[in-house]
Amino acid sequence: MVNGIFVTGTDTDVGKTMISSGLAAVLKEKKIDVGVFKPLLSGIAREDPISDTSLLKRLSQTTLSYEEITPFEFKEPLAPYMAAKLDGKSVSLEAVLNRWENIKGKHDFFIVEGAGGISVPLGEDFLVSDLIKALKLPIVIVARPNLGTVNHIFLTVQYAKSLGLTIAGIVINGKNEHPDLAEKTNPELIEKFCGVPIVGITPKLKEISNENIKKMVEDHIDVTLLLNQLEVVK
């Protein structure tokens, strides 16, 4: 069985790729042989320097090609199922898993990233959650910090548990420099009602760079706790 995590979100634009790529950089520094896989990408070419694929490739320092990391790309910035449909394409769960089989032996540990939240449609008859289940990887949930996030996290956690998925932890990403009362009190609420550890609360980055992303994860995510949750030998 492959060691790794699947990074999903409570929504789109919660910072999954920054957390995924930052974790990859930190694990690489810990001498863990880490690879990345973001099978479906919408709205940007995978080779574009600002694409999720490029960020994951740079920070993980993997030798995997752009196409191996992201085998399926679509033009419109929509859920992959709809974006593929508008491109006249269709991607099956089997097709994604075939690409996974080709690369999963090339690294000891993988960070796999979904698209949007856990219930986003990826193909005609499968969601992000179906892919997670097929890969048999524990999940890390990335969420925003502000008012309303408790509901989103609770629903994501309950849905994941109902499918028998293992939740390794939650990362609250994008904390403001001057957090309001909701941001200050949300972490306590989340741990109390969700029963899942918060492994990190990361700040909103003023400047996005490889070094800043890596430092953010180093300083604000308890990577040792996360690895212990996964029972990975460090």
VENWO-V547613 format. One line per field, one symbol per residue. ss: DSSP state (h for helix, s for strand, l for the rest). A space follows every 50 residues. Layout:
ss: ???
//
This chain:
ss: llsssssssllllllhhhhhhhhhhhhhhllllssssllsssllllllll lhhhhhhhhhlllllhhhhllssslllllhhhhhhhllllllhhhhhhhh hhhlllllssssssssslllsssllsshhhhhhhhllsssssssllllhh hhhhhhhhhhhhllllssssssssslllllhhhhhhhhhhhhhhlllsss sssllllllhhhhhhhhhhhslhhhhhhhhllll
//
